[in-house]
Amino acid sequence: MIFIPVYLIMVPILAAIIIYLFKPAKMKYVGFAGQLIITILAILYYNHFSGDFEATTFVFGGWNERIGISLSNDPISMSFIFLTLFTWWMIMIYLFEKGKMNHTFIFFFLFLEGVFFGLLQTNDLFNMFVFLELTTLLVTVLIAFKKAGDSFRAALYYILLNTAGVLVFLIGVILIYNVFGTININVITELMPLYSDEIIIKFAYVLMMSAIAVKSALFPVFTWLPKAHGVAQSAISALLSGLIVKGGLYLFIRINEMYSGANYNHETFFFAVGALTAIVGVMFALSQKDMKQVLAYHTISQIGIMMMGLSSSESQVFYGGLLHIFNHALFKSLLFLGAGIIIKVYRTKKLTEIRGVMRTMPWVSVFMIIGMLSITGAPLFNGFISKSIIKYGIQDSGIKYWILFFVNVGTATSFIKMSQIFFGPKSLSYPMSKNTQNFALMAFGFMCVLLGNLYIPINQGFFGIDLSYIHIFEFAKFFDYFLTLSLGFIFYKFVISKDYRPVPDIRNFKMSFETANILFLGLLVAMSVYFVWM
Amino acid sequence: MDPILSFIVILIGFYGLATSKNIIKSVFMVTIIESGVILLFLNLGNFNGGSIPIYNEALIDIVDPLPQALMITTIVIGSTVTAMALMLSIKIFHYYGSIEWVEILSKEGHK
C-alpha cells in the first residue's frame, strides 16, 4: 500500500515507454489501461490512508530520513492527484478520435503525467527541482509539437525563462542544504523556527519564491504564458492552463508550509503581487481579439485571484484560493477544449469572424456557456463558491474588495465579448464535433455544476472544512451577479467594442525576452528588499 | 575557492540574459548560470585537503558526497535543456530566417 506513490509515477512513464518502443497497433488502449490502473491504485491509497496522512511518508531503500529520497502525501496533494487523473482522462478521451495521436505525442503526454505526479508527491527539495525541470522540458516539447513557427518561438521563450527560474530555485535549495544539512522537507519544517532569522534562509525563501513566480506566471514574469498557451494545440492548452501552471501554485503552498515556522509576513507582499497579476491579466484579456489569447490572459488573471486567496494566513481565505485552483482547472479546461473545436471548424481564431456557433454546434455552445458562467462567478456554478469564500474573507478591507470587484467586472466584460460568437445565423451545415469530444466537454461541465451545488458535502468529506455559511439562493447574490454582468455589458458596449485608443495599444504591446529577464531580476531584487532587509 | 566567485558567475549569466539580443547567446547564458550553480554547490560541499568520498576504513576527511551526486543530475538535466533549446533555435532560424529576438518576436502570424 505504501508503495503506491511510486506506481503513480512509474505506471504512466512505463506505458509511455511501451507505446514509444513497441508502437502497438492499439496504442491508445495501452494508455487507457495504464490510466485505469493508476486511478484504481489512487482510490485504494486514499481509502487506506484518508484517516492518517502522517503514515504516508515513504523513504526509498530504508535509508535515514535525512539523507534518503522520500515521497509523502497530504489531503492537498491527494486532491491534486485526483484532479490530475480526471484531467488526463478527459483529455485522452477528447483526443481519442482526433487522429492527431501518434506515438511520439502519446509518449510525451503520458510521460508528463508521471512527472507531474512526482512533483505533487515529492518530499525532498532536490527532487522537487528535478521534477520542475522535467515538467518544463516536457511542456516545451508539447508546445512545440504543432511544428509551426510561432510554436517554436513560444517554446524557446518558455524553456529559457523557466529554466533560468528553476535554476534560481536550485540556488535556494543549495543555501538551505548548506544551513540545515538536509533537503528533506519534513525535517526542515521541524527545524525551521531555529534558523528562520538567518539572512541566508531568508534569501533562500526569496530565491525559491521568485522561481515559483516564474513557474506560475505571477505579475512581472507572466509573458511566457499567453505565448505558450495561445499557440499550442487546444488540448495541450487546456492541460497547461488547467493543470500544469498550477504546479507552481502547489509549490507555493508547499514552500510556505515548509516556512510555517518562520514569520516573514508574506501575506502583504503576495497579496499585492496577486492583485497586480489579476488586474494586468484582465486588462490584457479585454484588449485581445484572438480567442485563445483571451482565454490565456484570463488564466493569468484567475491565477492572480488564487494568489490573493492563497497568500492569506486566515485558513478560510487560503482555502478559497485552494478551491479556486480546482474550480479554475475544470472550467478553463472546458473553455479551451470547446474553443479548440470551434477554431477547428471555423478555421480562424478571430473573435470578430466567428458567428452563429449556437445554431451550428448547440451542444458545444451549451457547455461553453456553462464554462463562461462558472468563470464569471454565476451562482449555481463552481466559480461562484470559491470567489465567494475569498470575498467573504476580505470584505472588511475596502481596497481588497474593490480590486476583486474590478477584476470580476473585467472578466464579465471579456466573456460578454466572447459570447458574441454564439449569436448569428447558422453558417456551416456539416456535423462538427465528435461524440468523444462532446463527452469530455460534458464531463467538465457536469463537474462545474456539481461542485457549484453540492459543495458542502464534498468539501466536508475531502478537506473537513465547513462551507455551510455560503448560501447560493439569496436574492443579494443573484443581484450582485446581475449588477456585475450589466456593468460589464455597459463597459463592453461603450468602450471595448468601440476599440478606443488605449485598447489597441495594450493589444499590440509586446515584451522582448531581455525585458522579461530584467523584470525577473527586478522581482528578485524587490523580494530581497522586502523579505531580507525589512 | 570562495562561494562569492560562483555567485559572480551566476550574476554574469543573468546580466547576459538581460542584455543579449541573440537567441544562441541567451541559450548559452542559461548554461553559464547553470555552471555557476554547480560550482557553488560543489564549493560548499568541499574543503581543503578533503579526499574523495569513497568508503574506506578510516572514513575521515572525506568531502560531502551529496552535492556531487546531486550535481551530476543537474549536469544531465542542463545538457538536455541546452540540446532542446539549440534544436528549437535551428527550427526558428528555418522559419524566420533570423536568430535575433527582436526580429522573431515582431513577425506575427508567420507560418
Chai-1 contact restraints between the chains, C-beta under 6 A:
chainA,res_idxA,chainB,res_idxB,connection_type,confidence,min_distance_angstrom,max_distance_angstrom,comment,restraint_id
A,F126,B,L70,contact,1.0,0.0,6.0,A-B,restraint_1
A,E133,B,I77,contact,1.0,0.0,6.0,A-B,restraint_2
A,A148,B,K111,contact,1.0,0.0,6.0,A-B,restraint_3
A,G149,B,Y95,contact,1.0,0.0,6.0,A-B,restraint_4
A,G149,B,H110,contact,1.0,0.0,6.0,A-B,restraint_5
A,F152,B,L88,contact,1.0,0.0,6.0,A-B,restraint_6
A,F152,B,K91,contact,1.0,0.0,6.0,A-B,restraint_7
A,F152,B,I92,contact,1.0,0.0,6.0,A-B,restraint_8
A,R153,B,I92,contact,1.0,0.0,6.0,A-B,restraint_9
A,R153,B,I104,contact,1.0,0.0,6.0,A-B,restraint_10
A,A155,B,L88,contact,1.0,0.0,6.0,A-B,restraint_11
A,L156,B,L88,contact,1.0,0.0,6.0,A-B,restraint_12
A,I159,B,A85,contact,1.0,0.0,6.0,A-B,restraint_13
A,L160,B,S26,contact,1.0,0.0,6.0,A-B,restraint_14
A,L160,B,V30,contact,1.0,0.0,6.0,A-B,restraint_15
A,T163,B,V30,contact,1.0,0.0,6.0,A-B,restraint_16
A,T163,B,V81,contact,1.0,0.0,6.0,A-B,restraint_17
A,A164,B,V30,contact,1.0,0.0,6.0,A-B,restraint_18
A,L167,B,I33,contact,1.0,0.0,6.0,A-B,restraint_19
A,L167,B,E34,contact,1.0,0.0,6.0,A-B,restraint_20
A,L167,B,V37,contact,1.0,0.0,6.0,A-B,restraint_21
A,L170,B,V37,contact,1.0,0.0,6.0,A-B,restraint_22
A,I171,B,V37,contact,1.0,0.0,6.0,A-B,restraint_23
A,I174,B,L40,contact,1.0,0.0,6.0,A-B,restraint_24
A,I174,B,F41,contact,1.0,0.0,6.0,A-B,restraint_25
A,N178,B,L44,contact,1.0,0.0,6.0,A-B,restraint_26
A,S512,B,W101,contact,1.0,0.0,6.0,A-B,restraint_27
A,F513,B,W101,contact,1.0,0.0,6.0,A-B,restraint_28
A,E514,B,A18,contact,1.0,0.0,6.0,A-B,restraint_29
A,N517,B,L17,contact,1.0,0.0,6.0,A-B,restraint_30
A,N517,B,A18,contact,1.0,0.0,6.0,A-B,restraint_31
A,I518,B,A18,contact,1.0,0.0,6.0,A-B,restraint_32
